[in-house]
Amino acid sequence: MRTFLLATGNEGKLREFNHAFAALGIRFLSLKDFPAAPEVEETGATYQENALLKARALAAFTGLPTVADDSGIEFDALPGELGVQSARYAAGRPYAEVNAEILRRLAGAPARACRYVCALAFSDPASGREETVTGVVEGAAHDRQEGDQGFGYDPIFFVPEFGKTMAQLPLEIKNRVSHRARAIEKLIALIA
């Protein structure tokens, strides 16, 4: 079993990655296993740049092959407002409040299209190998918040294929169709 670092403290992400990579003989540790790990500032202009900044820095710190992600949501009617700034847009406020604000701003907007984007970066300090992949899932801004299965922007991200918000989808479906799941599939194909 090979040990990698997943550059997150999120237990849900850790479970998702450990499940997805188990067949490859890869086990992930998280940042909780490295309390002295540096906080990496996301100064990149793209999801890929931010993910690679984190992967490189944390691979160098731990000496482990590292996977890092940067994700966000993009609304066609709010160009350039969230995207790589999605987490900072929320700025620690409760997501129910942030989602309500977005819905107010989108009221009456003819363009409802939105997408979740996830970039994953892989950095192996031993070989110097680096890879980046991107997963995208298209959706539409819902007209209200619905569901409690997800987090963040999930209650307003409507998935037309299922007729539900991402927060209404059972976890096993979400983990199959999400932007992160699509990026994970691509990364597995590269490092298998």
N, C-alpha and C positions, 0 to 999 in steps of 0.2 A: 504494500500500500504506500503510495507516494503522498506526501503532505504538502499542501499549498496553503497560501493565505488568501482569504477573501477579505478585501478591504472594507469591512463593515462591522458594526456592532449589532446589526439587526438579526435577531435569532430566526425570524421567518425566512430571510434571504439565505442565511446559513443552511437551514434545513433544505430549502429548495435546491441549492447548489450541491450539497452533499448527496441528495437523492439523485440528481441529474448525472453526477459524475461518478457515482459508486461503481457502475459497470466498468469504468476505465481504471479502477483501482486508485482513485484519487480521493483523498479526504481533506476537507478544508478546516482550517482553524480560522478564528475571527480576530478582530482587533481587541476583543475582550481578553484574549490570550496574551496580548502585548500591551499592557496598560501604559507603558512609556513610549509607545509609538507616536511619532509626530503627527500633528494635525496638518494636513496638506491643503494649502489654499488653492481653490479652483479658479485659476486665472486665465484658463483657456477660453477661446472664442467659440469652441465647438464642444459637443458632448465627447467626441473622441479625444480631443486634446486634454480635457479635464480628467477623463478616465485614465489616460496614459500618464499624466502627471502623478496621480495617486498610485498607480501600479508601480511605476519606476521608483518613487520615493520609498514606498513601503517594502518593495522587494529588496532595495538596498539596505534598509534598516533591519529587516528580519533575516535576510539571506535566503528566503523561500521564494519559489515561483509564486507570483501574486496575480490575482484577478481583481480588478476594480471596475466599478461602473459609474456612469453618470447618466441620469435619466431626466426626462422632463415631459411636459405636456405643451402642445402648441395649438392655439385656436386661430383659424384663418381670420376671424373678425377682430383679433387682438394681435396683429403682427408684431413680432419682436418683443412682446411684453413678458412672456413666460419663458418657454424654451429652456436654455441652459441656466436661466435664472429662476426656474420653477420653485426650488426649495427656498431661495432667498426671497422670492415674491411673497411666500407665506410668512416669512420672518418670525417664526415661532408662534404665530397666532393659531387658534384652533382652526382646523380645516373646514369645519362646518361654516365658520364665519367667512373664511376666504372664498369658499365655494359660493356662498350666498352673494358675496360682492361680485364675483365673476358672472353669476347668473343675472344680476341686476344690470351689469354692463352689457351683457349680450341680449337683453330683452329687446325684441324687435329687429335684431340683426338678421339679415337675410342669409348670411353665411354661417352655418352651424357646424361645418366640418372641423374636426380636430384630430389630433393623433398623439399617441404616446410614443416616445423614442427612447431607446436604451442603447448606449454604447458600452461595450465591455472591452477592456484592455488587459492583455496578458503580458507580463514581464518576468523573464527568467534571468536572475542575476548570474547564474553559473554559465549559461550559454550565450547570454546577451540577446536572446530571441525575444522579439516583441510582436504582438499581433493585436489588431483591433477589429471588432465586428459591430454591426448595428442591427437592431431589431426594431421594427415599427408595427404598430397596430392602428388602423384607421377607425375613426368613430365619429360621433356627432355630439355636440353639447346638448345635454338633456335640458328640459325646461324646469326641472326641479331636482332636488337631491333625493335619491332613493337607494336603499340597500345599506347593509351593515357588514358585509363580508369583506370589504376592502378597506383601504385607507387612503389618505391624501385626496386626490381629485377623483377617485373611483366613483363616488356617488353621483357625479355629473357627467361621467364619460359613458355615453350610450353606445352599446355595441349592436348595430343593426342586425347582424347575423343571428343574434340570440334574442333580440327584442327586449334587452335588459341593460341596466347599467353594469359596469364592471363590478360594482359593489353588491350587485344582486346575483352574480354568477357564483356557483359553488367553486370552492378553491381548486378542485381537480380540473375544472374547465378553464378557470382563469390561468392556472399554471401551465396550461397547454397552449393558450392563444395570446397571452400577454406579450408585450414588447420585450420583456426580459426573457421569457421562454423562447422567443424567436432568436434572440441574440445568443442565448445559451446553446441552442441547437447548432448555430454557425460556429461558435467557439469549440464545441466538442468535435466538430468535423475537422477543425484546424489542428487541434492538439492531441487527438486520439492516437 
